[in-house]
Amino acid sequence: MTDTPPGAPTQGRIDYIAEENSPRFRELKRTHRSFVFPLSVFFLVWYFVYVLLAGWAKDFMAQPVFGDMNVGLLIGLGQFVTTLIITLWYVRFANARLDPKAAAIREDLEKQEAGA
């Protein structure tokens, strides 16, 4: 970090700490967290239920559903499907709700840096 000598022009300098504490940046973080944290908790619970069932409910997981498919395989495939759905949902959410806010912040910071 460099120190600015007294009397030096401050044009083009951005106070990133102030920006991080600004209401618009806090709102961006709040919006992000309100989506990511609940989905992360949901997915971790879903994953650990699968692991626990595989370890301690072997008879249940081995029950045939049709042909050679059993409950364990279906739940395991469900993990992949859930991951894909969550990923697509997050991309859509980010494109609609996060990216416009982040772009506005970035644009304002670029203007500040340019001295506008």
Secondary structure by P-SEA (a helix, b strand, c coil): ccccccccccccccaaaaaaacaaaaaaaaaaaaccaaaaaaaaaaaaaaaaaaccccccccccccccccaaaaaaaaaaaaaaaaaaaaaaaaacccaaaaaaaaaaaaaaaacc
